């Protein structure tokens, strides 16, 4: 079952003396933090979820600097090191048509047009041009499938199935 939240960042360290934190974005658009307010702080070591509020955040290079409500010292901020910042699915950004959250793709069963099962999505690799779906196959090496309409015919994240048409010879690589 998919979680009811989406991880958008990871708190990596404290920042400054006012309780701010450095956040490693786990989203393709770090500016999303600027509009995020109600968040969940999710422990990386357990399933603990703590409701929180981002008072403010700003993008600084490849990281985001944020301030959690009620956290006013570096010592208090340090408690949240290694916590994920997440948003509920209701508070997540709306995606364009035919676009999916990576966490909803991972674990999906990949099938050919004829219904035969290839394997499960293990990872989504961003290449710049188009993503690659890394499909784990039992007893074989992983298969990389370009995530383009020519090969990916349908995605149903609710049922956990992806239908593909593989180019000739791809399975043998």
N, C-alpha and C positions, 0 to 999 in steps of 0.2 A: 504494500500500500504506500502510495506517495505521501510525504508529509504535507501538512496543511500550511506550510510556510516555505519560503524560498530564501536560501542563504545568499546575501548580496555582498557580504564583506567579512573579513576576519580581523579582529583587533590584535595587532602585533606588539604594541608597546604604548607607553605613556608619551605625552608630548607636552612639554612646558610645565608650568607650576600651577595651572588653574584646573587640573583634572581632565585635560583633553587627551584624546587617544589617537594613535595612528591606526588607520584602517587599510588593509590590503583589499582593493575592490575585487569581487568575484563576479562582476557584471561587465558587460561590454561597454557600458556607458557610466563612468563614475559620477557624472553630473546628476544621476538619479538620487544620490545621497542628499543633494541640496533640497529636494522636495520631500524626502522621507522624514517623517516625524515619529509616528507610532511604529516602534520596532519591537522585535523579540531578541533577547540576548540568549543564545543557545550555547550551552557548554559543549566544548569539543570532546570532553571526557565522559559525559553522561548525557542523559536525555533532558536535563534540566532546562526549562525555558522561563525566562524572567521578562515580563513586560517592561518596556522602557520607552523613553522619548529621546530623540536626538534634538537638542536645543538648537544646534547649528552644525553645519559641516561645510568644508571648503576643499576643493581639489587642489592638491599641491604636487605637481609632477605626476608620478605614477601611484601616489597614495592619496588618501582622503584623511583630513584631520577633522575630528568630530568631538562634540561635547555632549555627554549624556546628562540628562536632567538629574540633579541631586548628587552628582559626582563633582566635587570641587577641589580635590587634592590629588597629587600624583599617587599617593599611597592608596587612596580609594579607587582610582582609575586602574591601578595595577592588578586589582582583584579580577578585572575583566579581561586580562591578557589571555589570549587563545580562545576567547569566546567569539562565536559567529554573530554577526548582526543579520537578522532575517526580517522579512516582511511577510504578513499573511498573504495568501493568494488574493484575497479581496483588495489588499492595498498594493498589489504588484502592478507594474506598468502594463498597459494593454499592448499586446503584440499584434503586429500586422498579420493578415491572413497567410496561412502556410508557413508560419514561424512558430517555433516551440521553445520552451525552456529546456536546457540541456538535461536537467535533472528528470524531466518527464520522458526523455528519449532513452536515457540509460536504463537498461533492464528490459527494454522492449524485445519481443521475439521478432526475428527477421524471417520473412517467408518469401519464396519465389511466387510468381504468378500462379503456378500450378498448385500452390498450397504446401509444397515441401518446405520443411524448416531448415534454415541455414544455421542459425544460432541466436545468440543474445547480444544486444548492443552493450559493449563493455565500456566504451569511451567515445567521446566526440572530440575530434582533433581539429583545431582551427588552423587553417593553412593560409588564410588571406584571400585566396581565390574562392574556394568553397570548402565547407567542412568535409571531413572524412568520418564515416561511422566505422569504428573498430568493432568487429563482430567476433565474439569468441565462439569457436566451433569445437565440439567435443572430439578429442583425439587428433586435431589438426591445428596448424598455426592460425592465428587470427587473420581475418579477412578485412581489408580496408575497402569500403564502398564510398565513392564520391556522393555527397549529399546534394545531388542535382535532380531536377524533375525528370531528366532522361532515364535515370536509373531508379529513383525512389518514386514509386507510383502512388503510394498512399501511406499516410501515417494516422493511426488511431490510438492516441495516448490513453484513452479511457479503457480500451480493451487490451492495450499493451502490444499491439501488432504493427509491424511495418512491412509493406509489400514492395518488393523490388523486382526489377528486370536487370539481370547482370549482363554486362557486355561479354561477349564470347572470350573465353580464356581467362577471365578474372579469377575464377575459383582455383585455377591451377598455379597461380603465381605464388 
